[in-house]
Amino acid sequence: MADTVKQFDEVTAKCRAIFVDKMSDYGPSWRIFRLHGITDQLYIKVCNIRQRQETGISLVGDDIEGNLRAIVNYGITAIIQERKGFADAVDMSNNEALALYDQVLSEAKELMVRKNHDYGEAWREMSKEGIVDMILAKVIRIKTILENGGKTIASEGTEGNYFDIINYAIFDLIHYAE
């Protein structure tokens, strides 16, 4: 487990650096996204990964690891948006946005540690393709929940699914780093 925590920190440091760089360029412009919009971005990224895994070809140069980092960052912004609601304009500073990002990432790490304890790091035996399929399934579940007005009967809501997406993407990034 110590290796996993270290690897988690290593791959998420790259995700965070991208988030910081994009905020330098755009500020927290993602605040205008509604959950449907962010979930659609997750869908696009995971579909791109699956296409690349199947064909080995990208005509626009998107790489799998870059898309996985984007999934981590979109997942984190989705949780922030779900908690704060979307805005019609940028309504926070870069520092405020980064503090929220760090808070959600910390929660994702804590969840990962708990689940790894209970599941015995089973993800290490999963294929890269299987992990991407799990991410896609979670995205489709979120889309369905959102279409149903956010109501669920027997399953976790959108936030739990977003956290799972974040952690599955991090697991796949660890696989690629190995």
N, C-alpha and C positions, 0 to 999 in steps of 0.2 A: 504494500500500500504506500510506503514511503516513496517508492519510485513513481507511482501514479500521481501523487501530490506534486512532486517535483516536475514531472512531465506536464501536468495540468498547468502549473505556473509558467513553464517555458512556452507552451503553445498559446496560452492566453495573453502573455506579454506581447506577442506579435499582433494579436487581435486588438488589444488595447491601443497599441502604437498606431495602427491603421485608423481606429476610431478617433484618436487625438489628431492625427494628420487631416482626416476628413473634416473634423470640426474646425481646424485652422482654415481650411478652404471654404467651408459652407456654413460654419456655425451649427447650432442644433436645429437645422432646418427640418429634420425628421419629425419635429414636434407637430407638424401639420398632418402627418399620416394618421389615418384611422386604422384600427386593427385589421380591417379587410385589406387595406393597401400594403401594410407590412407583411401580412400573411401571404399576399400575392407575390411579394418580393422573395419571400422564403421559398415559395413554390417554384418560381422561375429559377432560382439558384440550384435547388435540388434537382429539378428537371435537367438543367445544364450538366450537372455532375453525372446523372444517369446516362445521358446521351454520350458524354465523353467516355464513361466506363464501357459502354456498349460498342462505340465506334472507334475510340482512340483518336478521334479527330475533333479539333476545334477550329472553325474558320475565323473566329474573332479573337482567338488567343487566350480565352479564359482558361485558367488552370484549375484543377480540382481543389487544391489546397487554398487558393484564393477565394473560391466559392464557399468552402467550408468556413473560412474566417468571416466571410460576409454573413453566413448563416448564424454564426455566434453573435455577431454584432447586431443583426436584425432581430434575433431572438431577445437579446438584452433590451433593445429599444422597444420591442413589443411589450415586454413586461412593464417597462417604465410607462408606456402609453396606457396600458390597461389600468395601472394604478393611478395615474394622474389625469387621464383623459387627454384627448388630442386638443391642440390649440389652433386657432385660425392664423396665428403668426408666431414667430419665434418669441417665446415668453420666458426664457431662462438664459443665463450666461453659459459659456463653455465650461467654466468651473463647476457650476451647479449640475450641468449635464454629466460631467465626468464623475462627480461624486455619486450621482444616482447609478451610473454605469458600474462603478466600483462596488457599490452596495449590492446590486443584483448579481454581479460576478461572484462576489463573496458568498452570497446565498446559494448560487449554483455549485460552488465548490463544496460547501457544507453538505448539500444534498448528495453530491457525487460521493463524498466520503461515506455518508450513511448508507447509500444504496450499494456501494462497493462492498461494504461490510456484510450486508445482508445477502447479496448475490454472488459474493466471492469473486468479484472482478470477471464475471462471465463474458463481458464485452471483449476481453482480450482474445477470446476464441471465435468471435464473430468476424466475418469477412468484411472488407471495406464496402463491398456491394450490399451486404446485409444491413450494415449500419445506415447506409444511404436510403435503403428501402424503409427502414424504421423511421427515419426523418420524414420521408415522403408520407408515410402512413400518419404520422403525427400532424403534419401540415393539413392533410385531407380531413383529419378529425377536427382540427381547429376550424377549418372552413365550414364544416357541417355545423359545429356548435355555434359559430357566428351567424350562420343562416337561420338557426333556430332561436335567435335572439339571446344567445349566451346561456340558454337553459340546458341542463343535463338531468338525466334521471338516475343513471347508475354509474356514471363515470366522472373522472376528475374534470375540472373545467379547463379553460384555455391556458391559464397561468402554469399549471402543472405540465401541460403539453409543451409549452414554450421552454420551460426549464429542461424537459427531456430532450428537446431538439438541441438546445445549447450543449448539453452534456454529450449527446451522441456525436455532434459535430466535433467537439473537443476530443472524444475518443478516436474518431477517424483521423484527426490531425496527429494524434499521438502515433497511430498506426503508420501514417506516412513518414513521421519523423524517425521511426524505427527502421 
